[in-house]
Amino acid sequence: MAEIKSLDIELAGCSNLSGKYCVARTAPPDHTLFYTLSGQGKLTTINKQYDLTPHTLAILPAKQAFAVSIAAKHWDIFWINLANSKRWEQAALSEAVVLENQQLEPLHLAMELLYSEPKDSLREGVMPILQHYLDLTFTTQILQEHLQNHTEDRLQGLFQEIEKRLQFDWSIDAMCKLVHYSPPHLHRLCKAKFAKSPMQQLIYLRMERSKNLLLNTQWPISHIANYVGYPNIFNFSKRFKKSVGVSPSEFRGRRGLFEI
């Protein structure tokens, strides 16, 4: 239908499904939305399974494998394939998202009108409704909170892993590979979360661990330096003094004056 192309919608439809039904995609070119009207479906991704119950909206990013199937006697849905374009870049999520309690029946009715109305002029009148509810989907507070929580979890997971391996020769590329972010994106997230760049946060964690070890162990300073990722003790001492204000040996010698 020509009208939907103006919204970068490749395909859309309403389906009343029953019996054995399963659709799987390994690398879909478009983003896919599934909204459950009644009945129940099941979504399977590489990482998780979801129950698609009434009023749930599944957002499936392009290029990511998924399978959907019926999980009850029937499954009534409408679905929309959004082009993987700049217009719908909000749908280019890191993984599938399923939102509950979404009231998208007006969008369903608009789609029904598009397919049943023979007059072009009347079909065009439905397009603002379609655009409104699609735009609303990607600006909803629920989606934004989900994405924010997911981002914070991934960022926290990254630096928890870094804390376990402070001796590793961490680079921005190594961090990005672990968390699947681009360098600019990782930098923005770290500045927002920690008020530091990724490398500054790494240095902070190394210095905090160093202070703890200096105060609570008898390890040689060279051993502590290696343990937190500085094979060269002179580089470690220089970095420590710049961050803490005194050398590692001075810090250890004045234990009672410092708090961690």
Backbone bond lengths (Angstrom), bond angles and torsions (degrees), N, CA, C in turn:
res aa  C-N    CA-C-N  psi(-1)  N-CA   C-N-CA  omega(-1)  CA-C   N-CA-C  phi
1 M - - - 1.455 - - 1.528 109.06 -
2 A 1.330 116.77 126.29 1.462 121.26 -170.59 1.515 112.78 -63.43
3 E 1.345 116.88 -34.85 1.466 119.59 -175.09 1.535 112.52 -59.32
4 I 1.297 116.97 -41.14 1.464 119.49 -174.21 1.531 112.19 -70.06
5 K 1.327 116.95 -21.41 1.462 119.88 178.50 1.523 111.45 -63.39
6 S 1.334 116.45 -27.09 1.461 119.47 -179.58 1.526 111.65 -66.87
7 L 1.340 116.92 -19.57 1.466 121.82 177.15 1.522 112.03 -102.07
8 D 1.321 117.10 15.26 1.470 121.58 -177.16 1.526 111.34 58.01
9 I 1.343 115.14 38.32 1.461 121.15 173.40 1.524 107.29 -100.40
10 E 1.319 116.57 120.68 1.457 120.39 -177.93 1.524 112.11 -79.42
11 L 1.327 116.07 -37.51 1.454 120.90 -176.00 1.519 108.02 -162.08
12 A 1.325 116.77 151.20 1.458 120.34 178.02 1.523 108.17 -157.23
13 G 1.326 115.99 158.49 1.451 118.68 179.60 1.507 112.78 -174.31
14 C 1.320 115.52 169.13 1.458 123.67 175.62 1.525 107.33 -118.40
15 S 1.305 117.76 135.83 1.462 121.13 -175.41 1.520 110.68 -135.00
16 N 1.340 115.19 135.63 1.464 122.66 172.06 1.520 106.51 -111.60
17 L 1.317 115.84 101.29 1.454 121.67 -168.83 1.524 111.55 -103.18
18 S 1.323 115.11 146.31 1.461 120.83 174.75 1.519 108.18 -154.88
19 G 1.342 115.75 170.92 1.462 119.12 -179.05 1.514 111.00 73.70
20 K 1.308 115.76 -151.50 1.457 120.44 -179.70 1.528 109.07 -90.22
21 Y 1.294 114.98 117.15 1.454 119.84 -179.15 1.524 109.18 -140.83
22 C 1.306 115.97 128.19 1.459 120.82 176.44 1.520 108.27 -152.95
23 V 1.296 115.56 132.14 1.463 121.81 175.85 1.522 108.06 -126.39
24 A 1.319 116.60 131.23 1.461 121.13 179.88 1.525 109.44 -128.79
25 R 1.314 115.81 143.35 1.463 122.13 177.23 1.532 108.19 -132.13
26 T 1.307 116.21 135.24 1.470 119.54 180.00 1.525 112.10 -91.24
27 A 1.328 117.58 -38.37 1.465 120.84 179.21 1.524 108.57 -148.47
28 P 1.326 117.53 69.04 1.475 120.34 -176.32 1.529 111.32 -60.83
29 P 1.324 118.02 137.17 1.464 120.48 -178.23 1.526 113.39 -74.63
30 D 1.359 116.79 -20.90 1.457 121.07 -175.48 1.529 110.97 -116.21
31 H 1.324 115.13 163.91 1.459 120.87 169.08 1.527 108.12 -79.15
32 T 1.318 118.05 143.03 1.460 121.25 -177.63 1.516 110.25 -123.84
33 L 1.336 115.63 134.51 1.456 122.64 173.27 1.523 108.75 -111.33
34 F 1.320 117.44 131.86 1.462 123.02 171.96 1.528 107.77 -120.70
35 Y 1.326 116.67 122.23 1.459 120.72 174.98 1.515 108.86 -115.39
36 T 1.335 116.56 124.47 1.459 121.37 -177.53 1.526 109.77 -89.99
37 L 1.331 115.29 120.51 1.461 121.50 177.67 1.518 111.26 -86.68
38 S 1.332 116.53 -45.36 1.460 121.75 177.34 1.519 108.69 -157.25
39 G 1.346 115.68 169.57 1.451 119.47 -175.54 1.518 110.60 75.82
40 Q 1.331 116.00 -154.41 1.465 119.30 -178.59 1.515 111.05 -155.86
41 G 1.312 114.43 140.25 1.458 121.22 174.16 1.509 110.66 -123.41
42 K 1.301 115.84 177.08 1.461 121.68 177.83 1.518 108.41 -133.55
43 L 1.310 115.25 132.68 1.459 122.13 176.80 1.518 108.61 -111.01
44 T 1.319 115.62 130.95 1.460 121.18 177.26 1.523 108.75 -122.19
45 T 1.343 115.64 125.23 1.459 121.29 173.93 1.526 108.41 -117.73
46 I 1.294 116.51 -179.74 1.463 120.06 179.94 1.524 111.10 -60.65
47 N 1.347 116.23 -33.96 1.459 120.30 -172.61 1.517 115.30 -100.08
48 K 1.356 117.62 -19.85 1.464 116.99 -167.50 1.521 111.00 -162.18
49 Q 1.352 114.99 162.50 1.457 121.97 170.70 1.526 109.12 -115.98
50 Y 1.334 116.09 144.22 1.461 121.31 -178.83 1.523 108.96 -130.10
51 D 1.334 116.57 143.03 1.460 121.99 169.42 1.519 108.19 -89.62
52 L 1.327 116.25 127.52 1.460 121.24 -179.49 1.522 107.92 -103.16
53 T 1.310 115.51 93.57 1.454 123.18 -177.93 1.525 109.48 -99.11
54 P 1.358 117.90 170.49 1.471 119.33 -178.31 1.520 113.11 -53.33
55 H 1.318 114.37 137.79 1.472 124.81 178.93 1.530 113.22 73.46
56 T 1.335 117.40 17.33 1.464 119.25 171.42 1.528 108.99 -96.90
57 L 1.310 114.64 143.10 1.460 121.74 176.38 1.516 108.46 -117.98
58 A 1.324 116.25 120.02 1.466 121.68 176.42 1.520 108.69 -98.70
59 I 1.328 115.77 127.88 1.468 122.06 176.93 1.526 106.90 -111.46
60 L 1.327 116.35 114.30 1.462 122.05 -175.04 1.529 109.00 -112.75
61 P 1.320 117.67 111.82 1.471 120.35 -176.53 1.530 112.03 -68.00
62 A 1.308 115.61 152.38 1.459 122.06 175.91 1.522 110.73 -60.89
63 K 1.320 115.62 152.52 1.472 124.06 174.55 1.526 113.74 72.72
64 Q 1.337 118.17 4.00 1.458 120.32 -179.13 1.530 109.78 -114.91
65 A 1.330 115.88 129.10 1.461 121.53 -174.60 1.525 111.56 -65.93
66 F 1.331 115.44 144.52 1.460 120.61 175.01 1.526 109.14 -157.43
67 A 1.333 114.54 164.11 1.464 121.53 172.51 1.519 107.51 -140.98
68 V 1.337 116.89 139.13 1.460 121.54 175.60 1.523 108.25 -125.02
69 S 1.325 115.50 144.40 1.465 120.31 -179.08 1.522 109.39 -151.08
70 I 1.334 115.27 164.88 1.460 120.74 177.22 1.523 109.25 -75.86
71 A 1.340 115.20 140.51 1.465 119.97 178.08 1.525 111.24 -123.95
72 A 1.341 117.28 14.52 1.464 122.33 178.21 1.527 107.62 -151.48
73 K 1.324 117.35 -170.12 1.470 119.99 -179.19 1.523 111.89 -65.96
74 H 1.321 115.71 -29.82 1.462 118.88 177.55 1.519 109.15 -148.14
75 W 1.301 114.65 165.52 1.464 121.16 177.63 1.522 107.59 -149.45
76 D 1.324 115.81 109.15 1.451 121.68 -179.27 1.528 108.78 -102.50
77 I 1.307 115.90 123.45 1.470 120.41 -173.07 1.520 110.81 -141.56
78 F 1.323 115.26 163.40 1.461 118.54 156.46 1.515 107.38 -124.21
79 W 1.304 115.23 153.19 1.464 120.76 -173.84 1.521 109.24 -139.45
80 I 1.313 114.66 149.59 1.463 121.85 -177.96 1.517 108.68 -138.97
81 N 1.303 116.51 131.05 1.460 121.94 173.65 1.527 108.50 -102.37
82 L 1.322 115.32 111.85 1.464 121.62 179.45 1.524 109.38 -93.65
83 A 1.311 116.00 135.01 1.468 119.87 179.13 1.529 110.27 -60.41
84 N 1.313 115.74 143.74 1.465 121.28 176.80 1.533 107.67 -79.65
85 S 1.322 114.07 72.46 1.464 121.04 -173.53 1.527 109.89 -127.51
86 K 1.319 116.12 174.77 1.468 120.89 -179.69 1.518 110.82 -61.74
87 R 1.332 116.72 -33.68 1.469 119.61 -179.14 1.519 111.77 -57.24
88 W 1.346 116.37 -38.55 1.463 120.68 -176.92 1.525 111.82 -112.48
89 E 1.335 115.78 36.70 1.461 119.16 -179.39 1.533 112.11 -65.73
90 Q 1.355 116.80 -19.13 1.471 119.05 176.67 1.520 111.63 -65.02
91 A 1.334 116.07 -22.67 1.471 120.00 -178.88 1.529 112.26 -83.50
92 A 1.326 117.63 -8.11 1.470 121.25 -179.15 1.529 109.48 -80.02
93 L 1.327 115.70 65.10 1.459 122.22 -176.09 1.521 110.49 -80.46
94 S 1.320 115.53 165.44 1.464 119.51 178.93 1.522 111.89 -75.40
95 E 1.338 117.36 -20.33 1.453 121.93 176.85 1.519 108.64 -160.72
96 A 1.330 116.38 169.69 1.452 121.02 179.81 1.523 111.22 -61.80
97 V 1.324 114.94 148.41 1.460 121.78 177.39 1.521 108.37 -128.69
98 V 1.329 116.99 135.78 1.461 121.82 175.08 1.523 107.48 -120.07
99 L 1.334 115.59 117.53 1.462 122.25 -179.20 1.519 109.54 -103.46
100 E 1.324 116.78 135.35 1.457 121.61 -179.82 1.524 110.64 -98.28
101 N 1.344 114.89 163.36 1.473 122.48 174.29 1.525 112.59 56.54
102 Q 1.313 115.93 42.37 1.460 121.24 176.22 1.535 109.56 -94.10
103 Q 1.305 116.80 127.55 1.465 121.40 -177.39 1.531 109.11 -101.20
104 L 1.316 114.87 86.20 1.468 120.27 -174.65 1.526 112.67 -115.59
105 E 1.337 116.92 22.71 1.465 119.03 177.97 1.533 112.50 -59.42
106 P 1.348 119.41 -38.07 1.471 117.96 176.62 1.528 112.78 -59.58
107 L 1.322 116.87 -34.57 1.460 120.02 176.49 1.522 110.08 -65.79
108 H 1.320 117.08 -39.05 1.467 121.79 176.59 1.525 110.48 -61.33
109 L 1.334 116.76 -46.29 1.467 120.25 -179.96 1.529 111.31 -63.90
110 A 1.324 116.28 -38.48 1.466 119.85 178.05 1.523 110.47 -62.16
111 M 1.324 116.59 -40.78 1.460 119.81 178.98 1.524 111.40 -67.40
112 E 1.323 116.92 -38.69 1.467 120.38 177.13 1.526 110.47 -61.19
113 L 1.336 116.49 -41.31 1.466 120.34 178.70 1.523 111.32 -64.50
114 L 1.316 116.23 -40.47 1.459 119.56 179.77 1.523 111.68 -58.20
115 Y 1.326 115.68 -39.99 1.462 119.68 -176.63 1.521 113.73 -84.13
116 S 1.330 117.32 -19.85 1.468 119.23 -176.76 1.523 113.59 -102.81
117 E 1.338 117.37 -21.48 1.462 120.26 -176.40 1.533 111.07 -83.79
118 P 1.343 117.51 120.07 1.478 119.86 -177.42 1.526 114.05 -78.13
119 K 1.335 118.31 -21.93 1.458 119.99 -175.16 1.533 111.30 -85.07
120 D 1.323 115.14 127.60 1.464 120.36 -179.43 1.525 111.94 -58.74
121 S 1.326 116.79 -43.16 1.463 120.71 -175.32 1.520 111.22 -63.12
122 L 1.317 117.58 -36.60 1.463 120.68 179.74 1.537 110.97 -75.59
123 R 1.321 116.20 -34.56 1.459 118.73 176.69 1.526 110.40 -64.00
124 E 1.321 116.14 -38.46 1.464 119.70 179.48 1.532 111.13 -62.49
125 G 1.324 116.85 -30.39 1.456 120.81 179.36 1.511 113.17 -68.71
126 V 1.328 116.80 -18.36 1.457 121.05 179.68 1.535 111.49 -82.88
127 M 1.310 117.35 -21.33 1.456 120.64 -172.38 1.531 114.03 -60.67
128 P 1.351 119.60 -38.70 1.476 117.69 177.06 1.529 113.20 -61.19
129 I 1.333 116.99 -32.83 1.468 120.26 177.51 1.525 109.36 -66.36
130 L 1.320 115.38 -45.49 1.460 120.53 179.40 1.532 110.42 -59.59
131 Q 1.325 115.78 -46.95 1.461 120.00 -178.99 1.523 111.03 -63.84
132 H 1.327 117.43 -41.60 1.462 121.43 -178.49 1.516 111.37 -58.43
133 Y 1.333 116.95 -48.66 1.465 119.45 -174.95 1.525 112.46 -74.74
134 L 1.316 117.19 -30.23 1.465 118.71 174.96 1.529 110.79 -69.72
135 D 1.325 116.56 -43.83 1.463 119.63 177.34 1.524 110.31 -62.22
136 L 1.338 116.45 -40.01 1.457 120.79 -179.94 1.523 111.40 -62.60
137 T 1.338 115.88 -36.14 1.462 120.66 179.93 1.518 111.31 -57.50
138 F 1.315 117.24 -40.74 1.464 120.49 -173.93 1.524 113.28 -93.58
139 T 1.328 116.97 2.59 1.459 119.75 173.50 1.525 111.23 -117.37
140 T 1.334 116.25 1.82 1.462 119.64 -178.52 1.520 111.33 -62.04
141 Q 1.314 115.68 142.97 1.464 121.28 -178.67 1.526 110.51 -61.36
142 I 1.336 116.60 -35.21 1.468 119.86 -179.16 1.518 110.64 -60.78
143 L 1.346 116.74 -46.04 1.459 120.10 179.91 1.519 110.65 -65.31
144 Q 1.330 116.39 -43.51 1.462 119.28 -178.41 1.531 111.32 -64.20
145 E 1.332 116.79 -39.66 1.467 119.83 177.63 1.520 110.89 -66.13
146 H 1.343 115.79 -39.37 1.466 119.51 178.15 1.519 109.93 -61.19
147 L 1.328 116.49 -46.84 1.457 120.18 -177.56 1.525 110.97 -66.48
148 Q 1.343 116.55 -38.60 1.461 119.63 179.32 1.526 110.68 -64.60
149 N 1.332 116.95 -45.05 1.465 120.33 179.50 1.520 111.15 -63.79
150 H 1.335 115.83 -40.47 1.457 119.87 -179.60 1.527 110.23 -65.39
151 T 1.336 116.15 -41.55 1.460 120.20 178.96 1.524 111.00 -63.10
152 E 1.335 116.35 -43.99 1.466 119.77 179.88 1.522 111.12 -63.84
153 D 1.339 116.29 -38.44 1.471 119.93 178.04 1.524 110.79 -62.93
154 R 1.339 116.87 -42.93 1.457 120.25 -179.09 1.521 111.19 -67.31
155 L 1.332 116.02 -40.36 1.463 119.85 -179.96 1.525 110.15 -67.20
156 Q 1.326 116.42 -42.14 1.461 120.31 177.94 1.521 110.58 -63.32
157 G 1.342 116.03 -41.39 1.457 120.07 178.32 1.516 112.25 -62.44
158 L 1.328 116.76 -37.92 1.462 120.75 178.88 1.525 110.46 -61.04
159 F 1.322 117.25 -49.82 1.456 119.21 -174.98 1.527 112.44 -78.12
160 Q 1.321 117.24 -20.67 1.469 118.88 169.49 1.523 110.17 -66.66
161 E 1.326 116.21 -40.17 1.465 120.46 177.25 1.521 110.46 -66.76
162 I 1.316 117.03 -40.02 1.458 121.11 178.18 1.532 110.39 -62.54
163 E 1.334 116.55 -41.80 1.472 120.07 178.69 1.527 112.11 -61.15
164 K 1.316 116.65 -31.45 1.465 119.98 178.82 1.524 111.36 -72.71
165 R 1.333 116.73 -23.35 1.472 120.68 -174.85 1.533 110.14 -132.32
166 L 1.312 116.29 55.43 1.462 119.84 -179.39 1.523 112.30 -64.34
167 Q 1.328 116.57 -23.96 1.463 120.27 -179.81 1.533 112.55 -75.34
168 F 1.329 116.69 -12.42 1.460 120.98 -180.00 1.527 110.07 -68.74
169 D 1.312 116.89 146.93 1.464 121.90 179.45 1.528 109.31 -80.01
170 W 1.321 115.64 76.43 1.460 120.69 -174.79 1.523 111.82 -69.77
171 S 1.300 115.07 139.09 1.464 123.12 173.30 1.524 107.96 -131.12
172 I 1.317 116.68 166.85 1.470 120.18 176.62 1.527 110.07 -59.69
173 D 1.333 116.30 -42.14 1.470 119.42 179.83 1.523 111.55 -61.08
174 A 1.339 116.68 -40.47 1.468 119.76 179.79 1.529 110.73 -65.83
175 M 1.329 116.81 -40.41 1.467 120.30 177.61 1.530 110.88 -63.42
176 C 1.325 116.01 -46.19 1.472 120.59 -177.95 1.519 111.21 -63.88
177 K 1.317 116.45 -38.49 1.463 119.94 178.75 1.522 111.03 -64.10
178 L 1.313 116.80 -36.23 1.458 121.25 -178.49 1.522 111.61 -71.07
179 V 1.324 117.05 -37.47 1.463 120.45 -173.35 1.531 113.02 -105.54
180 H 1.341 116.86 -5.03 1.475 122.77 177.88 1.537 112.16 62.81
181 Y 1.322 116.15 44.02 1.460 122.14 173.04 1.525 108.67 -118.83
182 S 1.320 115.72 155.16 1.461 119.61 171.95 1.531 107.95 -77.34
183 P 1.341 118.72 156.41 1.472 120.63 178.85 1.529 113.71 -55.39
184 P 1.348 119.34 -45.40 1.475 117.56 179.27 1.537 112.34 -63.16
185 H 1.341 116.07 -38.24 1.463 119.19 -178.83 1.529 110.79 -67.10
186 L 1.324 116.00 -43.32 1.463 119.54 178.13 1.527 110.57 -61.93
187 H 1.312 116.27 -40.45 1.467 120.30 179.13 1.534 110.32 -61.07
188 R 1.334 116.94 -46.21 1.474 120.42 -179.99 1.524 111.27 -61.11
189 L 1.329 116.58 -43.83 1.464 120.39 -178.20 1.527 111.31 -64.14
190 C 1.335 116.37 -42.29 1.466 120.01 -179.60 1.522 111.43 -66.82
191 K 1.317 117.12 -40.05 1.461 119.90 178.64 1.526 110.40 -63.65
192 A 1.346 116.09 -38.38 1.461 119.71 179.80 1.524 111.88 -70.93
193 K 1.332 116.82 -38.61 1.460 121.34 -175.06 1.527 112.46 -83.74
194 F 1.334 117.17 -45.24 1.468 121.05 -171.97 1.536 114.05 -112.11
195 A 1.339 116.28 -8.15 1.476 121.13 -172.03 1.528 110.44 60.34
196 K 1.326 116.03 29.73 1.464 123.00 178.37 1.519 108.43 -141.57
197 S 1.327 115.61 156.94 1.459 120.04 170.98 1.525 108.76 -74.13
198 P 1.340 119.00 166.46 1.471 119.59 177.73 1.523 113.44 -56.22
199 M 1.337 117.64 -42.18 1.461 120.02 -179.31 1.534 111.07 -70.85
200 Q 1.317 117.68 -33.99 1.465 120.09 176.38 1.524 110.81 -66.30
201 Q 1.334 116.88 -37.25 1.457 119.97 177.11 1.525 110.66 -67.63
202 L 1.317 116.84 -37.21 1.463 121.07 175.74 1.540 110.18 -61.31
203 I 1.306 116.53 -47.57 1.472 120.40 178.76 1.526 110.48 -60.45
204 Y 1.321 116.49 -42.57 1.469 120.19 178.71 1.530 110.89 -58.11
205 L 1.332 117.11 -46.17 1.468 120.45 179.87 1.530 110.98 -63.96
206 R 1.314 116.98 -39.40 1.464 120.48 178.82 1.526 111.10 -65.18
207 M 1.319 117.05 -40.48 1.455 119.66 -179.67 1.528 111.35 -70.09
208 E 1.336 117.04 -38.04 1.462 119.77 178.01 1.528 110.88 -63.71
209 R 1.334 116.04 -42.07 1.463 119.20 177.64 1.534 110.38 -65.98
210 S 1.315 116.85 -38.65 1.468 120.87 179.07 1.517 111.12 -61.51
211 K 1.322 116.69 -45.15 1.469 120.03 -179.69 1.520 110.57 -61.65
212 N 1.318 115.73 -41.92 1.462 119.87 179.14 1.523 111.31 -61.16
213 L 1.308 116.12 -45.13 1.463 120.54 -178.66 1.534 112.05 -68.91
214 L 1.314 116.69 -36.88 1.464 119.71 178.59 1.526 111.55 -64.94
215 L 1.309 116.69 -35.93 1.464 120.54 -177.50 1.526 113.05 -83.77
216 N 1.329 116.72 -27.96 1.469 119.01 -168.97 1.525 114.74 -117.43
217 T 1.320 117.93 4.80 1.463 120.52 175.74 1.528 109.41 -135.49
218 Q 1.302 114.48 168.59 1.465 120.90 173.89 1.535 110.74 -105.73
219 W 1.305 115.98 17.90 1.462 119.09 -179.14 1.522 110.34 -59.96
220 P 1.331 117.00 143.99 1.467 119.68 171.74 1.529 110.04 -61.49
221 I 1.330 114.98 148.35 1.462 118.95 -178.45 1.528 111.20 -60.52
222 S 1.319 117.72 -34.43 1.474 120.21 178.41 1.526 110.68 -62.99
223 H 1.335 116.49 -36.43 1.461 120.57 178.93 1.534 110.61 -68.34
224 I 1.325 116.14 -42.54 1.468 120.51 177.80 1.525 110.22 -62.37
225 A 1.336 115.56 -42.31 1.466 119.95 179.26 1.525 110.98 -57.15
226 N 1.333 117.17 -47.96 1.459 121.08 178.20 1.516 111.53 -62.54
227 Y 1.318 116.24 -40.20 1.462 122.09 -175.15 1.526 111.23 -62.43
228 V 1.326 117.29 -32.83 1.464 120.06 -177.42 1.531 112.43 -102.28
229 G 1.320 116.99 10.49 1.456 118.73 171.29 1.510 117.21 103.07
230 Y 1.356 117.25 18.38 1.463 120.48 177.89 1.529 109.42 -122.37
231 P 1.334 117.86 91.44 1.472 120.15 179.37 1.525 112.67 -61.36
232 N 1.314 116.70 -27.05 1.465 121.45 -179.76 1.530 109.25 -98.21
233 I 1.338 116.80 114.34 1.460 120.67 -175.55 1.520 112.38 -64.16
234 F 1.331 117.99 -29.02 1.459 120.36 179.02 1.535 110.93 -68.96
235 N 1.339 116.04 -40.43 1.465 119.56 175.74 1.526 111.03 -63.50
236 F 1.338 115.15 -40.05 1.460 120.03 178.79 1.532 110.36 -62.63
237 S 1.305 117.06 -48.49 1.465 120.90 -178.13 1.525 111.43 -61.86
238 K 1.327 116.27 -40.05 1.456 120.52 179.03 1.525 110.82 -64.24
239 R 1.334 116.01 -45.33 1.459 120.54 179.69 1.530 110.90 -65.46
240 F 1.333 116.89 -41.79 1.456 121.23 -178.52 1.531 110.46 -62.60
241 K 1.328 116.68 -45.99 1.464 120.00 -179.01 1.523 110.96 -65.04
242 K 1.334 116.91 -36.89 1.456 120.15 178.70 1.526 110.94 -65.74
243 S 1.342 117.16 -37.13 1.462 121.54 -177.20 1.522 113.18 -82.41
244 V 1.338 116.54 -39.69 1.464 121.13 -171.49 1.530 112.13 -101.34
245 G 1.310 116.81 -28.52 1.466 120.06 179.36 1.507 114.44 105.79
246 V 1.340 117.22 -15.28 1.468 121.75 176.69 1.520 107.99 -137.02
247 S 1.323 116.23 165.36 1.465 120.18 178.68 1.526 110.10 -73.04
248 P 1.336 117.63 162.39 1.469 120.11 177.40 1.528 113.22 -56.49
249 S 1.322 117.17 -40.82 1.472 119.56 -178.91 1.525 110.99 -68.33
250 E 1.338 117.59 -38.80 1.461 120.07 176.02 1.525 110.87 -64.18
251 F 1.320 115.74 -41.42 1.467 120.20 179.53 1.523 110.38 -60.65
252 R 1.306 116.77 -46.01 1.469 121.03 179.68 1.529 110.77 -65.20
253 G 1.314 117.55 -37.16 1.452 121.24 -177.45 1.514 113.72 -73.32
254 R 1.316 116.65 -16.42 1.462 119.85 -178.56 1.529 109.46 -117.64
255 R 1.328 116.67 44.25 1.466 123.26 -173.28 1.516 113.08 -49.33
256 G 1.300 117.26 -47.18 1.451 120.59 -172.93 1.528 113.61 -67.70
257 L 1.328 117.29 -12.92 1.466 120.34 -176.34 1.526 112.70 -94.36
258 F 1.337 116.24 -10.14 1.451 119.16 -175.21 1.518 111.02 -113.57
259 E 1.303 115.22 143.73 1.471 121.71 173.17 1.521 107.45 -119.75
260 I 1.331 114.03 144.83 1.467 118.49 179.52 1.529 108.17 -99.76
